Amino acid sequence: MRIGFFGTPGFALETLRALHAAGHEIALVVAQPDKPAGRGNTLSQPVTVQFAREHGIPTLQPVKVRVPEFAELLEAARLDVGVVVAYGRILTPRVLQAPRLGCINVHGSLLPRWRGAAPIQWAVLSGDAESGVCTMQMEEGLDTGPVLLRAATPIGPRETAGELFERLAKLGATLAVETVAALETLVPQPQPSEGVTWARPLEKADGHLDFTQTAAALDCRIRGVTPWPGAWAMFRGEPMKILEAVPVGPSVARSMDQRLPPGLIGRNAVVGTGGGASDGSLTLVRVQLPGKKPVTGAEFMNGARALGETLT
């Protein structure tokens, strides 16, 4: 098929590569404009644009997409289908209808759960047992279109959002190729009205740990905000990054005689949480103080002499 591909970050690159390898004609790649990156704020191309230029594929990086000129370009391209993966812009009905078979989207959740910008992070953060990928026929609403194909996968007990992101990118690429191959025979299934949840974009504040929560909830939050925005708590008036931590069950906490109040740092880098006697605590595995290198929980305890202090 003759495809117009819309996508910007690494999650989209996996699908672009797969469609190209499957022998489809990628007529053009549309991505967001170059953005400053690194300490020198040097303009950096999206990875999808880099791939396209390496393979001689025309690219578009419009600043505005809700203008007639953009739709006219797509109509003139005579596309069979548009494939949209983490493009980051809302497309107009005219753009969605420009390809002969419309536009399909690869979305990193099991719709209708986690519509929106950060579905993978919120699935981990919320303690979901599974996640997955859907392909859907796009319409004007945000992630409301009928589903074409879906594939589910369990979320590992220690899996971070970053790790799940990489797995779902590959799963989404496979599903996209299957969807495009069968697109003219697939019957779209409307999404149910029940079970809709929204995955808003994460903010820096979402990484702040509230130790009045349970150890299990804190564990999900730490993994859900890794690698960005990252988990953190205040220690001696400064934000300390919590790079990795694991829950300690109540029986282990009792055997260590560490029934700690929320946020209090006990022996062996164990921190009290708010779940009560039935919950347990949280063990710090790796942390990073401001301006310092990451260290293990044991190194933190020895170097900072943190026993008996409180994280807030």
Secondary structure in CASP SS format (residue, H / E / C, confidence):
PFRMAT SS
TARGET T0000
AUTHOR 0000-0000-0000
METHOD secondary structure of the structure
MODEL  1
M C 1.00
R E 1.00
I E 1.00
G E 1.00
F E 1.00
F E 1.00
G E 1.00
T C 1.00
P C 1.00
G H 1.00
F H 1.00
A H 1.00
L H 1.00
E H 1.00
T H 1.00
L H 1.00
R H 1.00
A H 1.00
L H 1.00
H H 1.00
A H 1.00
A C 1.00
G C 1.00
H C 1.00
E E 1.00
I E 1.00
A E 1.00
L E 1.00
V E 1.00
V E 1.00
A C 1.00
Q C 1.00
P C 1.00
D C 1.00
K E 1.00
P E 1.00
A E 1.00
G C 1.00
R C 1.00
G C 1.00
N C 1.00
T E 1.00
L E 1.00
S E 1.00
Q C 1.00
P C 1.00
V H 1.00
T H 1.00
V H 1.00
Q H 1.00
F H 1.00
A H 1.00
R H 1.00
E H 1.00
H C 1.00
G C 1.00
I C 1.00
P C 1.00
T E 1.00
L E 1.00
Q C 1.00
P C 1.00
V C 1.00
K C 1.00
V C 1.00
R C 1.00
V C 1.00
P H 1.00
E H 1.00
F H 1.00
A H 1.00
E H 1.00
L H 1.00
L H 1.00
E H 1.00
A H 1.00
A C 1.00
R C 1.00
L C 1.00
D C 1.00
V E 1.00
G E 1.00
V E 1.00
V E 1.00
V E 1.00
A C 1.00
Y C 1.00
G C 1.00
R C 1.00
I C 1.00
L C 1.00
T C 1.00
P H 1.00
R H 1.00
V H 1.00
L H 1.00
Q C 1.00
A C 1.00
P C 1.00
R C 1.00
L C 1.00
G C 1.00
C E 1.00
I E 1.00
N E 1.00
V E 1.00
H E 1.00
G C 1.00
S C 1.00
L C 1.00
L C 1.00
P C 1.00
R C 1.00
W C 1.00
R E 1.00
G E 1.00
A C 1.00
A C 1.00
P H 1.00
I H 1.00
Q H 1.00
W H 1.00
A H 1.00
V H 1.00
L H 1.00
S C 1.00
G C 1.00
D C 1.00
A C 1.00
E E 1.00
S E 1.00
G E 1.00
V E 1.00
C E 1.00
T E 1.00
M E 1.00
Q E 1.00
M C 1.00
E C 1.00
E C 1.00
G C 1.00
L C 1.00
D C 1.00
T C 1.00
G C 1.00
P C 1.00
V E 1.00
L E 1.00
L E 1.00
R E 1.00
A E 1.00
A E 1.00
T E 1.00
P E 1.00
I C 1.00
G C 1.00
P C 1.00
R C 1.00
E C 1.00
T C 1.00
A H 1.00
G H 1.00
E H 1.00
L H 1.00
F H 1.00
E H 1.00
R H 1.00
L H 1.00
A H 1.00
K H 1.00
L H 1.00
G H 1.00
A H 1.00
T H 1.00
L H 1.00
A H 1.00
V H 1.00
E H 1.00
T H 1.00
V H 1.00
A H 1.00
A C 1.00
L C 1.00
E C 1.00
T C 1.00
L C 1.00
V C 1.00
P C 1.00
Q E 1.00
P C 1.00
Q C 1.00
P C 1.00
S C 1.00
E C 1.00
G C 1.00
V C 1.00
T C 1.00
W E 1.00
A E 1.00
R C 1.00
P C 1.00
L C 1.00
E C 1.00
K H 1.00
A H 1.00
D H 1.00
G H 1.00
H E 1.00
L C 1.00
D C 1.00
F C 1.00
T C 1.00
Q C 1.00
T C 1.00
A H 1.00
A H 1.00
A H 1.00
L H 1.00
D H 1.00
C H 1.00
R H 1.00
I H 1.00
R H 1.00
G H 1.00
V C 1.00
T C 1.00
P C 1.00
W C 1.00
P C 1.00
G C 1.00
A E 1.00
W E 1.00
A E 1.00
M E 1.00
F E 1.00
R C 1.00
G C 1.00
E E 1.00
P E 1.00
M E 1.00
K E 1.00
I E 1.00
L E 1.00
E E 1.00
A E 1.00
V E 1.00
P E 1.00
V E 1.00
G C 1.00
P H 1.00
S H 1.00
V H 1.00
A H 1.00
R H 1.00
S H 1.00
M C 1.00
D C 1.00
Q C 1.00
R C 1.00
L C 1.00
P C 1.00
P C 1.00
G C 1.00
L E 1.00
I E 1.00
G C 1.00
R H 1.00
N H 1.00
A H 1.00
V E 1.00
V E 1.00
G E 1.00
T C 1.00
G C 1.00
G C 1.00
G C 1.00
A C 1.00
S C 1.00
D C 1.00
G C 1.00
S E 1.00
L E 1.00
T E 1.00
L E 1.00
V E 1.00
R E 1.00
V E 1.00
Q E 1.00
L C 1.00
P C 1.00
G C 1.00
K C 1.00
K C 1.00
P C 1.00
V E 1.00
T E 1.00
G H 1.00
A H 1.00
E H 1.00
F H 1.00
M H 1.00
N H 1.00
G H 1.00
A H 1.00
R C 1.00
A C 1.00
L C 1.00
G C 1.00
E C 1.00
T E 1.00
L C 1.00
T C 1.00
END
